[in-house]
Amino acid sequence: MEIKELFDESVMEEYEELWADYPNYKIRHNSDLLPLFIHKPMMYPKGERFQYNNTGYVLLAMMIEKVTGMEFDAYLKEHVFDRCGMEAAGYYELDRLPAKCANNYIYCQDTNDYRTNIFSVDAKGTGAGGAFITVRDIVRFWTGLLEGKLIAKELVSEMLKKQSGDGIDAEEGYYGYGVWIIDHPDGKDFAYFQGCDPGVSFLSEYNPNNGMISVLVSNYGDNVWKEMRKIRETFY
């Protein structure tokens, strides 16, 4: 069965609607999200369709914590961030941000001004996302992944292949293991991962045909997908 999605776009328009009845400042561990989905019905029977699901990544993070005995963010720091040399990356709490850490801003039409997203997202990231990064960190992540520093290169190859999806959507029609796959009929398929929250938008893509790594990050929630399409047209 497909477990209930934390943020169901068919029901909610904005991610911050999650916190109407459950304050976001309570979300500092993966298990803190359980009340938001644990008693909700499954979305549809197993194998019926493919759909990206944030809840699945929260449960995966909880499994890692159970098996390793480590907090999820501590595990990622030791086994991913440090291995790849991602010096600035981390899961930071919004009320305890380190120096030189950018805030994220949401545009308010009623005042023609901006406000921070501190009341609109989890107080601390989870398995579903929320890490603070730099562009250099993400380039180092891709480099470390492709060099086999995180998992065996054979598994990396499987990760970057089509594993799910029907291909109807040109950009989100296929999914590998943790990354979206864009079909390339005349070469190797492109792989990317993405994220968005109120005031945040992110996309990073790897083109195996020319080795190009693209990273687009905005702390104003800009349309990074539109800019990525321009990069493909110009450089691919």
Secondary structure, DSSP 8 states (H G I E B T S, - for coil): -B---SS-TTT-SSGGGGGGSS-GGG-SSGGGGGGGTTTS--SB-TTS-----HHHHHHHHHHHHHHHSS-HHHHHIIIIIHHHT-TT-B---TTS--TT----EEEETTTTEEEESTTTS-SS-BTTB--B--HHHHHHHHHHHHTTSSS-HHHHHHHTS--B--S-STTTSEE-SSSEEE--TTS--EEEEEEEETTEEEEEEEETTTTEEEEEEESS---HHHHHHHHHHHH-
